[in-house]
Amino acid sequence: MQAIEKIPVLEEFYSVQGEGFHTGKAAYFLRVGGCDLGCRWCDSKESWNVGTHAYLPVSEIVERIMQTPARTVVVTGGEPMLYDFAGFTNLATQHGIACYLETSGAYPISGIWHWICLSPKKQEAPVENNFNMASELKIVIYEASDFEWAEYCATRVSPDCHLFLQPEWSRLKRNAQAIAEYVKTHPRWRISLQSHKYLNIP
């Protein structure tokens, strides 16, 4: 793919990372439009149809990041790796901005990333090489079979990859105890909570 100069953007904002390894850290968030995985529990379904989102110049996005105290940008979606992010990450890195990616891994990873959170979905397994690139593996637990999926994915990532189980928000009360018990019996896993929803921040 040719590196793109414009990105379909659903939203961008400066906030605090609410989940996973970097919970509690300030960052600039870039939510990309477009996704074809169709997760029934997706909390950003408005991102799915890429045709509804404006294509914004990479240079302007980086300028807006620089106007905040952020020196980290989290690129999420949707599914960012529908696009070639080499141009964006090159420019952001030149300006001293660390680039973090959140992806399902269903498509080859492009760009230079300082941290990759891989959140695989059962309906479309990640490209094999993407497992090796993951800094963090985050599995959303919606139903009991997701624990098996988590263990399968854990066999594919590198030994130093951080492992997280995250309860799907609408089933938090239903699954919380099961997840806690699972982590107690499988202590290499940690629990990730969507703290931004508790704090009512974007």
Salt bridges, closest charged atoms under 4 A:
GLU11 OE2 - ARG31 NE 2.96
GLU12 OE2 - ARG64 NH2 2.93
GLU19 OE2 - LYS138 NZ 2.51
ASP43 OD2 - LYS197 NZ 3.11
GLU128 OE2 - ARG156 NH2 2.72
GLU143 OE1 - ARG40 NH2 3.01
GLU143 OE2 - LYS122 NZ 3.21
ASP146 OD1 - LYS122 NZ 2.80
GLU151 OE1 - ARG188 NH2 2.68
GLU181 OE2 - LYS184 NZ 3.21
